Structure formats: C-alpha cells, structure tokens
Amino acid sequence: MHADLEILEFNKILKEYSAYTATDLGKEMMLKQSPSNNAEEVKIMLDEVSSARTLIERYDETPLTGVLNIKEAVKRAKIGGTMSIEELLRVCSFTEAESRTEKYIRKVRQLEVPTETLDHYYNGITMHPRLQQQIEECIDVKGQVLDSASPELAQVRKKIAITEKRIGEKMNSLMQSEAQKLTDTLITIRNNRLVLPVKSEFKNQFKGIVHDQSASRETTFIEPMACVELNNQMQSLALEEHEAIARILYRLSQIVALEADTLLENLRLFTILDLIFAKAKHALAFNEEMPEITKSQIDLRLARHPFIPKEEVVANTIAFGDYRTIVITGPNTGGKTVALKTLGLLSIMVQCGMFIPVAKGSKTIVFDAIFADIGDEQSIEQSLSTFSSHITKIIQILRLMSPRSLILLDELGSGTDPKEGASLAISILDYLRHKNVHAMVTTHYPELKVYAYNLEDTVNASVEFDIDSLKPTYRLKIGIPGTSNALDIANRLGLNPEIIAQAREVSLTFDNDTSNLIKKLERQSEILAIKIAETEDLKVQLERQSLALENQATEAKLKQNRLTKELEAKKREELGKLRQEAEALIAELDELKKKAAFKEHELAKLKYQSRKLGSDEIDYQKTNLQRINLGDQVNVIPYQRNGIVMRKRSEKEYEVQMGSLTAVFTEDQLEYSKTKVDKTVTNSSKVLKEGVAKIELDLRGKRYEEAMDMLDKFVDDCLFHHLEFASVIHGYGTGALKRGVQEYVKMNKSIKKSRPGGMNEGGQGVTIIYFK
C-alpha cells in the first residue's frame, strides 16, 4: 500500500522499536516494517501483540538468547559447502534456544496463559537435540576440535605429541651442551619451525639452518640439524591434522544440511516472534493500547504524538463522527501540524500491527492508502515555489487516492493570493468530499470556516490558544473553528489601545451575518465542550472508584480463601488423628461385642460419630420465612429435597411426604417453596420419627464389597437416629447384591425383620428392613 512514511517520519518510530528487538534479524526486519491495508491481517497482527503482552505480564517474554543469524551458513551447507567452527557453534547456540523455547511454552501452558494466537508459531518450531549433541561431541565451547571427533584426528594428534616430546628432548639437550653459545635458554619459533637463539659470533660453529636474526644482529635464530627431520615431521603432521579437522567440519556441515529446511524455518519463526514481542514490550513501556478495528468508525481517544515525551505531550481525541473531513484553523505554531502527524503516524502504526498511545476504547479503520502533504517542500533544483510544490504533491494524491484513503494536507491553498488560495482550497475539499475519503486539513483562510459550517460531512476544528500566556495549549477542539486572536495578542503585548479600538471597529465592518452567527455558535460550542469535559471527568472518577471497590472485594475474597485453606489443612490434620483413635476404639468394641451382650445402638452411635468426623455437611440456612400450611410444597433443609406437608403433628412439627416415604420435621427444618397443591396426596408410607438420616440406600452399580460396607454404615446411621424401617435398593442383576443384603439381615441382631418391596416400592429389586 502507499503511505507517505518519510513525510510522517515513520522511520523514527521503526528505529525506536528496533531497540526492543532481541536478534539481529529481528532488528533488520523491524526497520523494514511497512503498513498493511488488509483489515484481517491487521487484526491478526494486533491480536498477536496482545497475546505477547499478556505473556510478558503474566510470566515472561519468549526466550530469544542464542538465536543467531545462521541463515547464510546453513544455506551454504545445504549446497555442499563446509561450515567453519564458529558457524557450527552458532548452530549449536541456535539449538539451545530451541530447547529454551520448548521449556518456556510448556511452562506457559501449565500456567494456563492463553496463547492461541501464537500457538502456530511455537508449534512450528522443530527441536534438534541430536544435532546439538553431534556438534558438541566434536567441538568444545572454546571452539577447539576434540581428539574424539574422529579416530584419524586422535591418531594424528598422538603422533604430534610424541614428535613434540622428541623435539623438546633434543632441544633441551642442545641447550645444556651448547649453553655458552646461546643468548637465552629458551625455545622459540621462526617460520613455523622450532629454533634456538644463538649468539651471532658462534653462528658458524652451530650446525643448523638459519631462519632469522634479531634487530640488534646479536642473536641468530638457528634450527639445529638434529631437529630438522623432526620439524619436517611436525609440519607434515600439522597438515594431516588440518585435513582431518576439515573432514570433521565437512561431516558436521552435511549433518546440518540435512536439517537445513527446519533450521531456516525455525529462524523465520523466531524472527517473527522477536518482532511481535518487541512491539509488546514497547506497548508496555509507553502505556500503549490496542484500538478496535472497525469498518467505518474512527475515534482515537486521548491520542498522543509518539515523539513528544509523555510528560510534555497534550493528549487529544481525534474522532470522525458523521463527518469525513476535519478543517483545522488557527494561528501558526499552535499545534495544527502536530494533529495531522499524530493521526497519520498512529494510523500507520496500527496497520503495522503496533499498539498506539491512546486511551482504552479507541477505534479506527484500515486505510487503503495514507497520503500527506506537510511542511514547506520548495525544490530549488526544479525551480518550484512553495505553492507549486504543494500543488504538485496534491495532484499526485488526487490521482492515486481511493475512497478508503486518508488525506492529510497542511496549509491547504497557501503560498498564493488569499482569495484565489481560499477558492482553490474549497474546490479541492469539495473534490475530496465527493470521493468519500477521510481528510484532515489545516488552513489560515477564514472562508473555510463558513464552508465547513454549511456542510453535514465536514466539521471545523481548532487548536486552543491561551491569550493570557500568549502560548498555544496544543489542545484540539473539534467543532470549534480557530481564530487568529491577533488583536488580543497585540493588546497583551502593549500596542496603543486607540489603535486596537480602531482595528476592532474596522473588523466589525468586515463581519457579516454569517460571521456573527459563527461566532455565536463558537461560544455555544465552547460552553458545551466544557460541560462534556466535566461529564467525562466525572465518568472517569466513577470508573476508578468502581474499579477500586472491585479490587477491594477481590482482595477480600482471596484473603478469605487463603484463611479457609489454612483452616481446612489444620482441620484435616486434627481429624486424621481423631479418626485413627476412633477406629481403634471401634475395633476394640467389636471384639467386646463378640464376647458379651452389647447394646447395638450404642455401638452404632460410636461408629456413626467416627465416620462423620471431618465430613460435616453444609449448614444450609433458612431464607424464606413464609408461614407453612397444609398441602404446601416445602424444601426439607437437612436433605435439600422437596416434599409436601401432609398434616400438622404439633405446634412446631409437620408430617412431610418425600416421594414414597414420610417423615416428621420441625418447622425450622422446613422452608416454604410453593403454594398449596390442589390434589390430595395419600400417605401410604410409614412415618419416621426424625428427619435427620437418609431413609433409603441405593446399591445399584456397586461392587459387592463396597455395597456391603455401605450397607453396614447405613444401618448404623439408621440405628443412631432410631429409625423404625429403611429401604435398600439392590436391583435385580445377577442377584448377588440381593443375597448379600439378605445374609447381612440374618447376621445383624439389630434388624427385627425384612420383606421384599411392594408394587409401589420397587418390587423384588428392593428390601425393606425393620429395626428392633
């Protein structure tokens, strides 16, 4: 897409963002960023940056340490070239970065941080642990090829060590025997050969090959004849070592070549992630927000120019409502051009997938092209004046623009006769309006104020000027045209009052009805703008207070949850000890039961209390205090089940039917649920004396051992609550559960008798038991 990036100084934005990248390729790509005019693509880019910001806030940024530029080296290996030791170590560093990324994304997913928009990048990264291992087996961290890299290299280096030892022995022997002929007792190197420093007067008496002489000519460096052959062997072995290392590097390069495609793809993905996280880090550093991408609405709330320091910049809301053209009027140095550049720069940033310095709730659209004609661009080479330069640029804009273009024009029609300039400016604006583009223009011409007032799709705007301080406030006021304030400024500066008064009278003669009406509307707009600002301030205060209350409530809940967890932990610890003691006591009582007569209900009571340790049910509170009458449907609070009031047993006791069974409950245990039921409910069931224990047990689907254990606990509960009878549902199945229940009934001395269920009680799939 076309965008006047240079005029709007977008390169400065890119340079600033590049400082937040972590890789060389990321920095290079950041400096080449250009806007997209595809709305879906822009939305995806913004969502990716949003996810990256969330990751940074809730965990950390993606690890990119070690992601080096291996592109050219890998490509060379792919076509059969040999990589250097340094290049192979860079590949090794790259594979380590892959491993760190794998650990990072695993941790992120454990923390349940949403990463859906970035998953396709992370899922596309291929791990190369074997490649890293193969390189590290051959090259150490200092860049030295290890002896173990190949048997050939190990053998050559062994020979080198032996030869060096032999040369050393020869040299040491000569240094001792020829010590008076040497200037120093040390072995040195000249021309890659081991030599001794011999005094020049003895050089003809010392058998060997002369390789060099000192600057003073007092020392001659001679290779002893006894070491020439050994030095020759060393040279030959050094060549063999070099060739062995070359073969190792070629072998490793071919291994890299096999993984070239996945390595290059990983590099591409890492570079993209670097760009995304750089944008997210910049957004966090400068408190930038993601605007909503819409089809037609532009509302940049409290927009700030990116280059002006935050403590100095004046935030302005730039919005296109029912209008598509904004005409900004007012004096020079008032901030009109800043408003133009702010809109242009922020639009380009959004379309590059960058967050922008605006308030939350901002909205914008994706433009097909962004054109700008800003500043004095006289061309000396082409002999063009300021006016000609601007017109040439405008001609180009009018030729290339489309209905979804953004047009930014500074000082439209300036540089020529005011009347002709104003006429030309109005004609250009008419042309832009008919093409349905979004446009923001600045001008000095008062005729354009009247022009904007007469149109529904065009609005006046101005940049506020403080008369008292004689300085612009840089506050953009949409709906209010600007004034030059020339007379007021002259008065403040001390111009003769008589001249000021006469000037005002002359000015009045120039005013017409339309100008007077505009001034009246300006005053009304100013009053309305103040009221709107006050309302917005109040709204912000209320939102802050609401947020503060929500935070307090959240903190209170978190604190309560922490305390509850601590209490639960202590409770479980104490109950564990108590349960162990109770189980030991029950075991002892069971033994006593076998030996002597024992009251079953007392044993059942102990068992019940033991089993209930730590399993207290929720104490449901009665919330509906409406009076209960016969036939009402009620909620039985201990059971949290519905029932129907059949009759009143006493002042505070009611007989309630729950399904096929009926029990007696106190008024505190019942809660009104629905109005009286019309039909009469017949009570064909026994009445329980207390409404505290369960009156039926369902064993269907349970294993035999589990079912018998449940039955034993159920009988204990019934005995403890003095129930007269209870219902055990065992179903039909194989008959094993039914036989188990019948055997248990025969063995338990607390059960008086049992019978199969009746027609309305479940038939042969149910056993009704009666207690003594």
N, C-alpha and C positions, 0 to 999 in steps of 0.2 A: 504494500500500500504506500501511497505518497504521504509523506509528513515532512514538514519543514523543521527537521531536527536541529540543524545548525543555527537557524534564526532563534529557536526557542532554547538553545544551549543545552540540549538533552545530553550532549557528550559529557558535561559536568556531572550530571546525575549518574551516568554509567561509571565514570571514574570513581565517584563516591561509593557506589555499590560494589565495585571490583575489590575494594579494600576488605569487604566482608566474605570474599571467596577464600577457600582453603587450598585450592590446587592451581597449578599454572594454567592448565587447560580451562578451568572454570573462570579464571580471571580473563583469559583471552576471549572466551565466549561471551562473557558479560559485557565486554567493551564492544562487542558486535551485535548486541541486542537491538532488535527493531520491532516496532508495534505490529500487531496483527489486526486485521479488520474482520476476522471470523469470530462472531459473538460466542459460539460454543467453545471454541478454542480458548478464548479469553477467560470464560467461566472456569474451565478446567484448570488453567494456569493459576487462577486466583484460589481455587479450592485446594490445589496442591500446596501453595504457600501457607494457606490457613492450617492445613494438617501439619506442616512442618513447624509452624509457630506453636501449635498445641503440643507437639512432641518436645520442643525445647522447654516450654513452660512446665510440663508435667514430668519430664525425665531429663533429656539432654539432646544436643544436636547429633546428627548422624556422624560417626567417626570417619574422617577422611585423611587422617595422618597416614602417610605411606603411599597415598595414591599419587604416583609419579607418572610423568608423561613417557610411556613406553611405546607409544604409537609407531614411530619410525623404526625403532629397533625390532619390534615384533613383525612389522611388515617386511623388513629385510630378511629376517629369519624365515619367514613364510616362503620367500622366493629362493631359499637355499643359501643365504648369507650367514656369516658367523658373527655372533654377538660377542661383545667384549665382556670382561669380568665385571666392570661397573654396570653394564646394561643388564647382565644376568642378576646382579644383586638388586637392581631396581625392580626387576620382575619378582624377585623373592619378597621385597618390601610390599609390592602390589598384592601378592597373595596373602600376606599377613593382614593387609587392610580388608581383604575379602572376609577373612575369618572374624575380624573385629566387627564387621558389619553384620555377619550372621549372628553373633552373640548379642549385638545391640537390638536387632529386630526381634530376637527371641525374648529378650527381657521386656521390650516394649509390649509385646503381645501378652506376656504374663501379667503386666500391669493393666491390661485391657485398655490401653490408649488407642483410640480409633486411628487406623492407618489405611483405610480402604482406598483413598485416592492415590496413595503412594505404593500400595502393595505390588502393583505390576512392575515397578522399578526394582524393589527388593527381591521379588520372586524371580526376576530375570537374571539376577547375579549368580554366576556359576562359581562353585568353590574349586580350588586347585591345590588341595593338601599334598597330593603325591608329587606335583611339580615342585612345590616348595621344598619338600623333603629331598628330591633328587638334586636340586641345586645346592642345598645346604650340606649334602653328603660330599660334595666336590669342592666347594668354596667356603672358606670361613668368613666371619663378619668383617675381618680386616682386609678381605679381598685376596687372600692367599689361596692358591690351589692346593688342596690337601694331597699328601702322598697316597692316600687311599682312593683317590679319584680314579686311578687305573693301575693295574699291575705293572704296566710299562713304565709309568711315571715313578712308581715306587722303586723299581729296579734301577732306573737311571739315577735317581737321587741317592740311592745306596752307593752306587759307583762313584758319584761325585763326592760323597762324604769320605770314602776310602782314599780317593785321589787327593782331596784336600788335606787329609791327615798325613799322607806320604810327603806332599809338598811342604807341609808345615815342619815335618821332622827334618827334611833336607835343609830347609831354610834355617832352622834353629841350630843345626849342626854347623852350618857355614858361619852363622853369626858368632858362634863361640870360637871357631878356629880362625876366623878372619876378623876378629873384633877390632884389631888395631887399624884395619883398612876402612872401617865403616865410620860414617859420621854419626850414626844413631843405630841403636839395636831394635829396629822395628821393620816389619814387612809392609811394603806399600804396593800400590797398583799403578801401572802406566800402560796405556794402550790395551787395557783388559788383561794384562799379564802381571804376575807377581814378581816384584823386583826388590833389590836391596839398595840402600843409599851408600854408595862407595865414594871415598874421598877421591877427588879428581886426580891427585898425584899418583894414586895406585890403580887407576882405571886400566892401564896396560898390563898390570900384573894380576888382574882379577879376570878369570876366564868366564866369558859370558857375552850376552848381546846387549849393547847399549840401546836404551829406549828413550831416555830423556836426560836433561841437565837442569840443575837449579838455576834461578835467575842470577845468583852470585857466581855461578860456574864452579863453586867449591865442591858441589856434590854431583855425582853422575849416577843415574839410576840404571843398574845393570841386572839383567835376568841371568842368574847363574846357569852355566851349561848343564849342570847336573839336574836342573829343574825344567829345561826346555821341553824335553819329551813329555814330562808330567803336565806342564802347562798346555802343551798341544792336546793332550788327552782331555784336560779340563775344558778347553774350547770346544772340542768335539762333543763332549758330554753336555755342555751348555746348549749346543744346537739341538741335541737329541731331546733335552728337557723342554726346550721351546716348542719343538714339533709335537711332543707328547701333550703338552698343555693345549696347543692349537687343536689337536684332535678331540680333547676333552670338551673344549669350548664349542666345537662344531657339533659334537654329540648332544650337548645340552641345548644348543640352538635348535637342533632338529626336534628335540622334545618340546621346546617352546612352540615351534612351528605347528606341531600337531594340535596345540591348544590356542592357536593364534586367533581364530574367529571368536571364541568365547572370551578371551582376554580383551580383545578390542571392543566387544560388546559391553563387557564389564566397565571398561574405561569410559565408554559413551554414557552408560547409566550413572556412574559415579560423577561424571561432569554435570549431568542434568540435575542430580541430587545436590551437587555443590551450588548450582545456580538457585535452586529452589530454597535451600536453607540460607543462602546469602540474603535473599530477598526477605525471608522470615526474620533473620537477625536484624536486618535494617529496620523492619517494621517495628520490632520490639524496642530497638534503640531510640527510635524517633516517634514512638507512640502513634504509628500509622494504622489506618483501618481499611478493611475491605469493603468497597462500595457494592451495592446491589446492581447487577447489570439488568437494565430494563429495555423495553423496545422503544419507548418514547420519552421517558421522564428523566430530566437532569436536575438534581438537587444536591449540590456539593455543600454540605453544612460545615460552617466554620473552616473553610478551606484556607490553608496556609501555603505561601510560596516556599518551595523546598530549599532555596538557597539562603533565605533570610533566617538568622538564628531565632530559635523558638521564643526566647525571652524578649526579642525585639519585634517579631512579625505581628501584624494585625490580622486576625482571622476574619474572613468574610464569607458569607453564604452566597454562592453563585447558583441561581436557580432559573430555569426556563419553565415557566408555567404554561399558560395558554399562548404565550408569545414565543417566537423563534428568533427574534432579533433584539439585541440589547444595545442601545445607543448611550455611551457614557460621555457626558460633557463636563467641563470644568477647567480650571487653570492648569498650567504646566507644573511638573514636579509634585502632582497631587496623588499619584499612585494609579493613574488610569492604565498605563502600560503594564504595571505590575499585575493588575487584574487580568489583562489579556494573557500575559505569560503564565499566570497561575492556572487559568482554565486550559490553555494549550498543553502545558507541561503535565498536569495531572491527568489529562485525557491520554497522552502518550504513555505515561507510566502505567495506567490501568491496562492499556492494550498491550503492554509488555509483561503483564502478569504481576505487577508490583502493587503493593498496598500504597495508599496515599495519605498525606497529612490532612485528614478531615475528621469530623465527628461521626460517631456511630449513626446509622440510619441514612447515610448518604446514598444517592442513586445516580447512575449515569447510563449513557448508551455507548455502543461501539460505533465509531465513525468509520466510513469507508476511506476518508482521507482528511488530513488536517493541514490547512493552508494558513500561512501567517505572513503578513507584510508589516513588519515592525521596525522602527528606527529609520535613521537617515542613511540611505544607501546610495549616495552620489557615486557615479562611476566616472572618474577622471579620464580613464583610458577610452571610454566610449563617448566622452563629452556629453554626459547626460546630467541634467539638473535633478534636484530633489524631486520635483513634480514628475519629471519624465521617468525617473527611476521607479517611483511608486506606481505610476500608470502602467509601465511595462510589466511590473510584477502582477498587478491586478488583472491585466489582460491574460496572463498565463493562468491565473487562478480561475477566472471565468471560463476558460477553455477546458480545464481539466476537472472541475468540480462536478459532484453528483448530488442528488437530493439528500444523501446521508453524510454530507461533508460538513466539517466545522471550519468556518471562515473567521479569521482574526485580522482586523485591519486597524492600524494605528494612524490617527490624524488623517482620516479619510478626506480627500479633496484639498489638502493643504499644499502650500508652495505655489499658489497662483492667486489670481484675483478672487477676493472673498465671495462675491456674488456668483461668479462662474464656478468656483470651487464648491460652494454650497449646492448649486444646481446639479453639478456632476455627482456629488456625494448622494443626493436624494435619488438620482436616477440609478446609480449603482445599487443602492439599498433596495429600490423597487425591483430591480432585476434579480437580486438575491432572494427577495421575498417570494417572487413568482416561481423561483426554482426550488422553494421549500427547504432551503438549507438552514442550519443553525449558524447564526452570525453574532459576533460581538465586535463593535467598532467604537473608536474614540474620535472625538471631534471638538473643535472650538466654535463651530458655527451655531448660533442661536436658532437659525431656521430649522435645524434638525430636531430641536425640542418640540416645536409645533408639529413637525412631520410625525414624530413618534406618538404625540398625543392623539392624533387623528386616526391611528390605526389600531386594530384589535390584536394583531400578531406582532406588534413592536412595542417596546417599553423603554422609557427613559431611565437613566441611572446616573449617579454622580459619585465622586469621591469627596468625603466631608473635609471641610477646611475650617480650622479654628481661628476666628477673627481676633480673639484676644491675644493668642500667642503668635499669630501670623504664620502658623505652620499647618501643614496637612496632617490629618489624623489617619489617613490611608483606609478609612472605613467606607466600604462600598455600600451605597444606598440605592437599591433598585426601586424604581417607581418615582424617584425624585430627581429631576434634572439638575445639573450643576450650574453654578453662576460664577462669574469671574471675580466678584467681590472687590473689583478694582477701586471703587470709591471708598469703601470701608477700609481697605488696606491703606490707601493714600491718606485717609483721615488719621488712622492709627500712627502712621509714620510722621505726621505733623504737617501735612500740606495745609496751606492757608484755608481756613473754614469758608471764606467767601467763595473761593474757587470751587470747593466741594459742593456748596449750596447751589451755585450756578450750574454745576455739572449735573446735579440731581434734577434741576428744572428742565435742562436740555434733554435729559434721559426720559423724563415724563412725556415730553412732546413726541418722542420716538415710539413710546408704548402705544399699542392699540388694544382693542377689547380682548383679542385672543391672548396677548401677552399678560394682561391683567388677570384673565381667567386662569392662566397657567400659574401665575404667582399665588393665586388663592388656593389652587389645587395643591401646590407645593407645600404651603403652610399646613393644609389639612393632612397631607401625606406625612409630614414630619410628626404631627401630633399622633397620628395613627401608628407610625413606626415606633414612637416612644412607648405607646401602650402595648404594642406587640412584644417589644423587647422586655418590658416589665412582666408580661404574662409568661414569656419564655423563661425568664429568670426564676419566677415562682415555680414553674413546672420542673425546672432542673433541681431546685431546692427540695421539692416534694419527692422527686425520684431518688435523690440522695438519702433523704430521711427514710423512705421506704426500703431502700437497699440496706441501710444501716440496721433497721429493725429486722429485716430478713437475716442478715448476718448474725445478729444477736441471737435470734431464735435458733439458727443452725448451730451456733456455738453451744447454746444451752443443751440442745439435743445430743450433740456429740459428747458433751461432758456427762450427761445423764447415761448415755450408752456406755461410756468408759467405766463409770461407777457401777453400773449394773453388771458389766462383765467381771469386774473385780469381786463384787459380792457373790456372783454365781460361782466363781472359781473357789472362793473360800467355803461356800456352802457345799459344793461337790466334795471338797476335801474332808470337811467335817462329817458329812453324811456317809462318806465311804467308810470312815472309821465306825460310825454308829451301826451301819448295815452289817459289817463284819461281826460286831458284838451281838446284834440281834439274831443273825443266822446261827451263831454258836449257841445262843440260848435256846432257839427253836429246836436245834438238833438234840440238845440235852432234854428238852421237854418231850420230844418224840420218843426218846429212849424210856423216859418215865411212863409214858402212855402205854408202852408195850408191857410194862411190868405191873402196873396197878391201875385202879379206876381213876379216871381223869375226866374233868368236865370239858366236853368238846368245844363248847362255845368260848371258853376262856382261852383254849389253845388257838382257836380260830381268831380271836381278838388279837393275840400276840402276833400271829402270822400276818394279819391284816395291817397292823401298825408297822411291822417291819417292812412289808412290801411297799407301803405308802411313803416311806422315808424319802424325801427329796423329790417326790413326784406329785407335789401339791398342785391341784388344778387351779386354773384362773378363777379368782373370786369375782364372778360377774355381779355387777351392781344393778339394782332395780332402777330403771329410768322412767317408766310410765306408772304414775301413782293413781291412775283412774280406778274407781271402785269396781270390784268384780261382782258379777251377778250370775245366777244360774244360766247355763247354756252358752256363756261367753267362751270364746276361744282364747286360751292363755298360753304364755310361754313358761314352761317349767324351768326355772332358773338353774337348779343344780344339774339338770340333764341337757339344757338348751334344746328342748324338744317341745313341740306344740301338743296341747291337749284340750279337752272340753270339760268344763265344770259340770258335774252330774248332780251333785247335791251338797248342801252345807252341813257338815258334821257338827260343828260348834261355832262359837262366835268368831274364831280365827282359823278354823280348819275346814278344808274343802276336799271333796272326793272328786278326783280328776281322772278321766279316761284318756290313756295314751295308746292308740291302736287297739289291740285286743285285751290289754291289761289295764287295771285301775289301781290307783294308789291314793293315799291321803297326804296332803301337803298343807303347811301353814300358809297364811296369807302373805308372809314375807318371801316365800319361795315361789310365788306366782306373780306374773306380770301380764296385765291386760294386753291382748293382741288385736282381737276383732270383736265386732258387735255380736249379739246373740244369734245363734244359728236356729233356723226355723224348725228343722226336722228334729224329732225326738230320737235321742240316741239311747239304745237299750244297753244296759250293763249286764253282760253275761260272764264277767270275769270276777275273780276273787279280788278283794280289796287288800292292799298292802298296808301294813301299819305305819311304815315310814317311807318317805320318798327320798332316800339318800343313796341307795345301792342300785346297781343295774338289775333288772328282773328277767333278763334273758341273755343267753350266751350263744353265739353263732360260731360253730366249729368247722363249718364247711370250708374245704380247701386247705385245711391244716394237716400237717404230718401227725402221725399217731402220738409220738412222744410229746410234741408241742401241744396237741389237743388235750392230753391228759393233765399236763402241767397247768394249762389254762383252766380246766375244769376244777382242779384242786383249789386254785386261787379263788375261783368264782364261788365255790361252796363256802370257803372261809369267809368271804365278804358277805354272803347271804346270812350265815350264822351270826356274824358280828352285828348285823343290822336287824336280827330277829325276824327275817322274812319267813312267811308260812310256806311259800312254794316258789318255784322258779321254773323257767322254760329253757331247755337245752336243745339247740338246733344242730343235728348231726347229718341231716340229709340221708339219701339212700345210698348211692355209690356202691362200693364193694361190701358194705355192711360192717367194715372193721371199726369205724368210729362208733357205730351204734352198739356193737358188742362191748367195746371198751367202756362206754358210758354205763351200760347195764352191769358190767363187772364192778365198776367203781361204786355204783349204788349199793350193790350187795356188800361190799367190803366196808363202806363208811357207816359207822354206827349212829351218826347224827341224822341220817336220812331215814325217815319213817317208811316211806313207800314211793313208788313211781308208777307212771302209766304212760302209754303212747298218747300223742296229741290227738284231739278230736278233729272233726271235719273242718272246723274253722280255726284250728290251732296248728295245722301243718301235717296232720295225719301221722304216718309211720316214720316220717323224717324228723319228728320232734319227740322228746321225752320230757314229761312234766314230773318234777321231783318235789316231794313234800318233806318238810323238816319236822323233827320232834319238838 
